[in-house]
Amino acid sequence: MFVRLKNIFIAAIAGSILMGAAGCTPEAETAEPTGATQSEPSAPTSAKPTPSPTPKPTPTPVPASSKGPAQNWPVPVMPAVAKEKSEAGLEAFTEYYFELVDYTVLTYDTKPIKEVTERSCYLCAKQLIDPGDRNRGAGNWHVGGRTNLTVNFSKIVKNSGVSGFTFLRDEIQVYLPDGELQMKIPALTKATAGTLHLVFRDGWKVADVEFINPDGK
């Protein structure tokens, strides 16, 4: 995947929803009549309940197409097992990491993948993360590129781990801000093998990734 990503422009977008609650003004107390020999106790004033904020609906995800980039695309959620320092956790994390790769390509948002990637990962930084930061806001977008990953093995030695995998990838179409199709990156239809090298520091982080091209070069 990373070998092919060097020709892709990646930008990042981020958004947030602010929610607030409207306050209420208490009613004024009724004044007692003047000249009264004995005052009647005034009825207690009951404050109106503060209305609860109405949650805003979750925006509907819109997939990327020739008409525009993906919108409101959900960030992949790390499964609980992927946080464990175990072979099962390492395998689950590898699958999660490639979901983040797909997410980065589709949305141009590099923040989630940065949180689980060591700067020492040369291909991760130079062919995925850095291009995303440099082209943030460029307006280009991608269609396709989804990976089909198979984790073949995982092994842990102390606080380090390695997982071996093979994957296929769909075709990627790259569009310019004006909607012009800039290029097509062919699909990987022959399984490509690679290894993911990781360290465990309060959770798994990718330290390096290596690929064997389908043509053996």
Secondary structure, DSSP 8 states (H G I E B T S, - for coil): -TTGGGG--------------------------TT-SS-----------------------B--BTTB--BS-------GGGGSSSHHHHHHHHHHHHHHHHHHHHH---HHHHTTB-TT-HHHIIIIIHHHHHTTT---EEEE--EEEEEEEEEEETTEEEEEEEEEE--EEEE-TTS-EEEEE--EEEEEEEEEEEEESSSEEEEEEEEE-TT--
